[in-house]
């Protein structure tokens, strides 16, 4: 019995490190407009690497999403590791051609505790800023199929 309690306690401690509830955040998108994570946000699409950003872009274009607000979605891309010169001269101008807003993370501390896996896009289902589930995807087709089901 004691071993089971130890295992249960260990499991509780390891899952407690994930963010169970997110805080409201105001991001800036590629056009300089505010993108807000609020209690009304139901789905966060979170990419934190170049391939993941390409998968999300292609998936959103394939399903012809332009207004995230209509779906209560927020697409968040962590670009904090990108060199500033590359970001300003190339990445953001390219993103301005997209039909949908991207909440850009330029300070990693804002999303540091958010659940993620290397090489995957994370999609969080939220209820009043509480994370109800986290799904991980490693291809454009997987992201697209999941978003189409929402």
C-alpha positions, -999 to +999 in steps of 0.1 A: +000+000+000+028+024+009+044+019-025+012+028-043+009+060-023+045+069-032+038+063-069+006+083-067+024+112-050+052+111-075+027+112-104+009+142-088+041+161-084+052+155-120+019+166-135+017+196-112+046+212-131+024+217-162+003+248-164-032+238-154-046+273-158-033+300-180-032+336-172-048+363-195-021+376-219-021+403-245+001+395-275+009+415-306+002+400-340+021+404-373+001+435-381+008+452-347-028+445-334-036+430-300-044+393-298-058+384-264-058+352-244-090+356-224-115+335-205-135+333-238-106+315-256-116+279-262-086+266-282-050+276-284-029+264-313+007+267-300+038+264-322+073+268-309+094+257-338+097+265-375+082+233-388+053+235-365+046+270-376+045+259-413+021+230-404-003+254-386-001+279-415-009+253-441-037+237-420-053+271-414-050+280-451-065+246-461-095+250-439-098+287-449-097+302-415-093+340-413-111+350-381-099+332-351-124+352-329-154+335-347-141+302-334-128+314-301-093+302-311-059+318-307-029+309-327+003+315-307+037+312-322+068+315-301+094+334-321+115+344-292+145+323-303+145+339-338+172+366-343+157+400-341+170+411-375+156+380-392+123+385-374+119+422-384+132+420-420+119+387-432+096+367-409+070+393-398+067+408-433+061+373-447+035+366-420+016+398-430+005+379-461-014+354-441-052+357-438-052+349-401-036+366-371-007+351-352-002+360-316+036+364-315+057+355-285+089+375-283+095+368-246+098+331-239+090+336-202+053+343-211+049+307-224+077+289-206+054+268-184+030+260-213+029+223-221+049+214-252+068+186-268+098+191-291+089+186-327+052+189-321+024+215-323+004+216-291-033+224-291-050+232-258-087+230-252-096+256-226-125+263-203-123+297-187-084+296-191-082+262-175-065+236-197-089+207-202-068+188-226-036+190-246-031+173-280+002+171-298+006+169-336+036+164-359+023+171-394+002+195-413-024+168-420-028+159-383-032+196-374-057+201-402-078+171-394-080+181-357-090+217-364-116+205-390-132+185-362-136+216-340 
